[in-house]
Amino acid sequence: MKITIIDTAPGEEDEIIVKCSRLDEELMKMLRQFKQGGMCLNVYRDGEIHRIEPEEIYYFESVDQKVFACCEKEVYETKNKLYELEELLPARDFVRVAKAVILNLNKIDSLAPAFGGRFEALLKNGEKVIISRQYVGSLKEKLGL
């Protein structure tokens, strides 16, 4: 992908031009995220609504038909389903690693093989997340391994 930045003349409006052979879903998702700017998610804890940026979230986990956003020290509930979060979140940063878990790749400290073809991710806050063997391939691809 080539990116070109051209200074505008005084009084000229900023403009973005996308030139591509085909407009696929990944490109559309990037454009939506770019247009939205700094995205925040509405999450809930103790009857209060909080707005947090996706970068603060280490992983999302679905437990008993509820979805939780796990941050460095706090855990919030979100009304979104995991499949909705996959569509909303930047694909370069978040990846499904189990049927019930979406992981923020930027929060991984290390990865290690685990029993049964699975992997274990040690996160920067010390928590461990198991990557199901069905998702190990896509995680490796995402990380360029």
Secondary structure, DSSP 8 states (H G I E B T S, - for coil): ---------TT---------S---HHHHHHHHHHHH-S--EEEEETTEEEEE-GGGEEEEEEETTEEEEEESS-EEEESS-HHHHHHHS-TTTEEEEETTEEEEGGGEEEEEE-GGG-EEEEETTS-EEEE-HHHHHHHHHHHT-
